[in-house]
Amino acid sequence: MTSYLDKLNLRPFEKRLVVGVAAILFVVFNAWFVFPHFSDLSATEARKAEAQKKLEKWKAECAQSGKYKAAIASIVGESQDVPAEDQAYQFSSAIQMLQPETGVNITSMGRATSTTNEFFVKLTQTIGVQSGESSLVEFLYKLGESKQLIRVRGLTLHTDSQRQALVANVTLVASYQKNTTKRAPAVQTASATKVVAPAARRH
């Protein structure tokens, strides 16, 4: 650099000034562009280590996919499927069939109402029952175990006038799969008719 400055025919003071300005610019540019990136390497190493940990964790979970599939298959096998919409008529009969089995006397059955959404039909019905304590518990338990998947949404309970039996109003709910199969519209084939254009008149 000294030889380059010599070619400029600068005085010693001017040479020192140029060198000082160059040194200041060097420091400024380093402080501006280089120093802020000193921590980039350590940050990159930290991200790399974190990504490596996640990769090892995912590999460990993937290795257990067979175990998870077997557990899911076991749970699905033990659970009951939601009955098809065609079985909805069995809702009331399933309730009545438990009377002789549990000893519960159904005194009244309200009208079943239904609500639907895109996938399910939900039936709701309120019944009045009279029975002993153990019989009522067994009745409600067996309702939950039935293939209709009937569940209790509401229950009011009191004793009869002689205080010898329980009287209850039970609101029952069951969900059924909605039949999403759409029938193809009937195609009516009309016989093709030919339209004969009238003969053009000759002039």
N, C-alpha and C positions, 0 to 999 in steps of 0.2 A: 504493500500500500504506500510505503514511503517513496518508492521509485515512481509510482503513479502521481503522487503529490508533487514530486520534483519536476515532472513534465509540465505541471500547471504553473510553474514559476511562482509559487506562493511564498510568502514570507513565513518565518518560523512561527509567528503568532497565528497567522492565518491557517498554517498547517495544524497547529494544536486545536484551533477552533473547529476545523473540519473534522478532525478525529473525535473531538468531544461530541459534536453533533451526531456523528455516525454512531458513537457508542450509546448516546441517549436514545436515538431511533431504534437501535438494536434491542435495548432493554424494553422500550415501549412496545415494539412489535411482539416481543416474547411474552410480555405481560398481557398483551391483548389477545394473541392467537394461540400461544403455546401453554402458558401456565394454567388456564382454565381447564385444559384437557389432561392435566396430570392425574386426576382421579378417575379418568375414563377406564383405565385398565383394571383398577380394583373393582369398579362398578360392574364391568363386563364379567370379571371373574365371579363376582357374587351372583349375577344373573345365571351364569353358566352352572354354578353349583346348585342353585335353586331348581333350575330346569332338570338337572341330573337327578335330584331327589324326587321330583315329580315323575320322571321317567321310570325310576326304580319302583316307585309306589304303584304306578299304572301297570307295570310288568307283573308285579306281585298280585294285583287284583285280577288281571287277565289270566294268570296261571290258575286262579280259583274259579274260573267261569264254569267249569264242569260241576263243581260243588254247588254253585248257586243255581244252575239249571236243574240239578237234581232236587234241591230244596223247593224250588218253584213248582216243579212237577208234582212233588209230594203234597204241597199245599193245595194246588189246583185239584188233585185227585181226591183230597179229603173234603173239599167244598162242594156245594151243590150248585148246579147251573140254574140261572133264572128261568123259570118255566116259560114256554112259548105262549104267545098271545092266545092260541087256540085252547089253552087249558084254563083260561080265566073263569069259565063257567063253573069250575070245580072249587072256586073260592068259598062259596056258601056251603057246599056239600062237605068240604073238608072240615069245616067248623062243626057241622052237625054230627059227623061221623064220630067225633070224639066224645059225644055225650055218654053213650053206654060204656065206653072204655075207661073214662075217668070218673063217672058218677056225677057229672055236672048236669044240672037241669037248665036248659036254655029256655027262658021265659018269653023272650021277645027278640026279634031280629029286624033291625031297621033296613031301610032300602040301601042297597050298595050304590055308591057313587063312584065315578071314574074321572080321572084326570090324565091327560096324555101329554107327552112331549115328543121329541123327534125319535126317541129310541124305546121308551117304556110306556106302558099303561099301568097306572096305579089305581087300585080299587080300595075303597074305604067303606067300612060297615060297622055300625054300632049294635052290639047285642046286649041283652040283659040276661044274667045268669044267677042261679041260686044254688048254693052247694056248701059243703064243709070247707074248712081251711085247706086241708091237704089235697082235697079233690080239685079245688080251684088252682092251687099251685101246679099240680100235675097237668091240668088242662092247659094252662098258659105255657108250661114247659114243652108239652107235646106240640102245641101250635108252632112254636119256634123250630121244632125239629122236623116239621112236615115238609114235603117236597114243594108245597106252595110257598114256602118262605114267608109265612104270615108272621107279622110282628105287632106288638101292642104299642099303640100310639098314645092312648089315654085310658085311665082307669079311675073310676069312683067306686068307693066301697063303704058299705054300712051293714048292720045286722038287721034281720027281719024283726017283726013285731014281737015274736016270742023269744028273741035272742038265742035261737038255736041254730041258725044258719047265716051264712054271709050272702048278701045281695050286692051284685056288682053290675055296673055298666062299663062295658069294655069296648073301646074303639080299636078296631083291627085294620091293618093295612097290608096289602100284598102288591108286589110289583111283577109285571110280566113283560117279556120281550115283545116289542111291537113288530108286527109282521111287515118288514120293509120290502118284501118281494113284490114288485109291481107287475101286474098282469099286462101283457102286451095288448094294446087295443085291437079289437077285431078289425080285420081288414076286409072291407066290402069290395068285392070285385064286380064292377059293373060291366055289363056286356058292352063291347066296343060298338059304337054306332058310326056308321060312315055317313058323312054329309055329302050328298051329291050336289055339286054346284049346278045351277041351272045353265042350260046350254046358251051360249052367247048368240044373240040375234045377228042374223046376217043382214047386211044392208044391200 
